[in-house]
Each structure stands twice: as C-alpha cells, then as structure tokens.
Amino acid sequence: MTLFDGETGKTYIVENTDGLETGIGRRLEALGLTGKTPLRLLNRKKNGAVIFTVRGTRLAVGRLIAEKIEVAEAGNI
C-alpha cells in the first residue's frame, strides 16, 4: 500500500521509497524518512497533500510523492 492510501490516525512502517526521484528521495531521507521508520498519518487534504509525523517532525508531501512511498501497517510486521 502507498502512503496516500493510508487511513488518518494510523501508524505505518516505511517499506520502500525507490519510486521517488533521486533529489526528492534524498531530501526525505535527510528529514528522517528512511526504510523501517514508523510514521503516523495525520491528515489528507482535499488537494491531495498528505500530512504525517516521522521522528517527531511533521511533514507534508503532495499526492504524487505520497503515491510513491510504500508503507505497511505497523501491526502487520
């Protein structure tokens, strides 16, 4: 499942970010979004933006980026 498909309020584990462009992927890694990192989905806006917390930091990404971040539910690992 992708981050965009997730439900608000649930915790997920990042599985893969390989679909992202190199620059975007590196920037998200610098912000703490790496493999096996837990994140909590806070909100999904009407315009497609996804807001989540990772390592104590609140981040927002657009729909195209959120659709390329693969996650799994934290309880299913």
PyMOL commands that set and color helices and strands:
alter all, ss='L'
color gray80, all
select helices_A, chain A and resi 3-5+22-30+63-66+74-76
alter helices_A, ss='H'
color red, helices_A
select strands_A, chain A and resi 11-16+38-44+50-54+57-61+70-73
alter strands_A, ss='S'
color yellow, strands_A
deselect
rebuild
show_as cartoon
